Amino acid sequence: MKRLLLPFILLLAACRPDASVCSPDGHVSLRFSLSEEGRPVYAVDVDGAPFIGESALGLDADGLNLSSGFGLKKIQKSSADEEWTQPWGENKTVRDCHNEMSALLKNAEGVELTLRFRMFDDGFAWRYEYEVPACDTILLDGEKTEFRFAEDADSWSIPGNFDTYELKYRKLRLSDVPDANTPMTMRFDGGLYASVHEAAIYDYPEMILRHTDGCSFVSELAPLDRRSGLKAILPGSFKTPWRTVQIAREAVGLINSSLILNLNEPCALEDVSWIKPAKYIGVWWSLHLGLESWGVGPHHGATTEAAIRYIDFAAANNIQGVLFEGWNDGWIGDGAARDFDFTSPAADFDIEKVTAYSRSKGIEFIVHNETGGNVARYEAELERDLDWDAAHGIHYLKTGYAGGGLYGGKHRHSQFGVQHFQKVVEEAAKRHICVDAHEAIKPTGIRRTWPNFMTRECARGMEWNGWSEGNEPFHHEILPFTRLLGGPMDYTPGIFDIDYSNVAGRNPNLRSWGRHASECRTNTTLCKQIANWVILYSPLQMACDLLGNYEGHPAFQFFRDFDADCDESRALQGEPGEFVAIVRRAADRYFYGATTNECARTLVQPLDFLRPGVEYVARIYADGPDADWISNPESYVITEETVTCSDTLEVVMAAGGGQAISFIPKN
Ligand code: CA
């Protein structure tokens, strides 16, 4: 019996297809094969060592076999090396250099699956492309994409959650992570850095990673709603988002990677001239501090008088936009999914006067639509609301979906949520409106295709410092290596009154989300706030503090000089959760930001990113010698020196501090 079995197994093994593809520089290689049951599997080596061991691929559907019994029909390979440009971004010109391998599979039920793998020098990705004959509706039960990492790592992530990403980051051994949202970033014991995420999500649920055993994870999709296990309703022919793994030898290599954007389709809009980065201020922070209210009343924030003052301040300070929260009837800041109307201004907000005044000053009016998660109502009114915005010359829309999940028990990060956010972006594009979405789905690079989806929240932003124990000092050194790998974040940095002492005792009975400013603070130094305007990339970048805290403040010159429309960016040095330094070029100016966690730190920073042969005035915004995020957070020193690209600076940062530098050509 044993003698008979041996040749039989050899015969099967000989039939198992085995195909591989490498990154352009050859250091990342992926092998694809089929198991004996005809299940697709993959494995990845980096620099010749196992990185991901043999891991299964496939989807599960009700009454359909989408994951096994496959035979190989064809392997196709191609490669590309091209540059493309975008109207805005960390880098306006991006190189896409990759090798592709697609495996076309077919099983006994006639299901055709193309597994498309793409290999870059900075990582790899794949997606599923299914063709199910004679089937118009697939009820998707789940996805079984495995990531069987070959060694343990330190990792940074937030827990997996289908309704919120506004969670605290944690550093855990990879083998101890129970579940994680993506991007999940890792530093393997062998020294390699990597981050798992997804790219180009359309009409499909978002994915979390669920621990299975050892250092292994399996993808888990957000269910459509709280009542059923159903993950998605799909047509017979569909493509999933890309499953992505970015790889770098240095942590900053992850930030400098354009892999997520390269996996997205080219721009869908013919004319993008109306899509412009902007700096902005707004009626916002006073609401979170509990000093003013969203709703009409004695402390209403968004009044006509306040609007005129904000517009004047923007015009006088090289700021392009002003946001007004609480301008309309309905939203009172309580998180309830009540009705609202985004065409009816509050009684003390004269929309005609304010929009005409902002136009006369060349300032963009950023309208706020806070839905409280009532997506059904918002979609029903969406076209009318956006028509109304366009008729008032409004080009920027901030949306909000405060509260738990979405209306009707739908999960925020479900296929339903993904469809909703895409619908808003496409309807907005028709009317030349740019979107800044809060409480949104995760960023997966669709900004390349829909560049009017400019920025979003999707992590704990500044608001948490207004009414909670606040974001921890290391939060800002984790964000660039995790959340921001997916795309821009509207964090809204720029608090100058760090301990809120300037507003002590004001309106003590007002509360936002249960607390008043006097019970809270921001957990950084002032200079770290300035540096975060550079580090926490957003093409719409807000200076969020009260105007009174900026008026006459010497350090506000940095924001006046700053340009949200950058041309190129480079992460220079950093480690997740510890420190980070990034420089951005906008035309002939450079803006540098460095920050540190709760530890004081000095960086040696060569200025070799500056243009050779040019002398620059470096204006340095540094923590004062006595600064400390706990005891003396507002101490700062501004100095100036002339530098060139052959100089090196010592960047001295206090505990919980940072440093920002503007480099302006001398002539
Ligand atoms: Ca939020």
Boltz pocket constraint, residues with backbone or C-beta under 6 A from the ligand:
constraints:
  - pocket:
      binder: B
      contacts: [[A, 166], [A, 438], [A, 439], [A, 457], [A, 459], [A, 463]]
      max_distance: 6.0
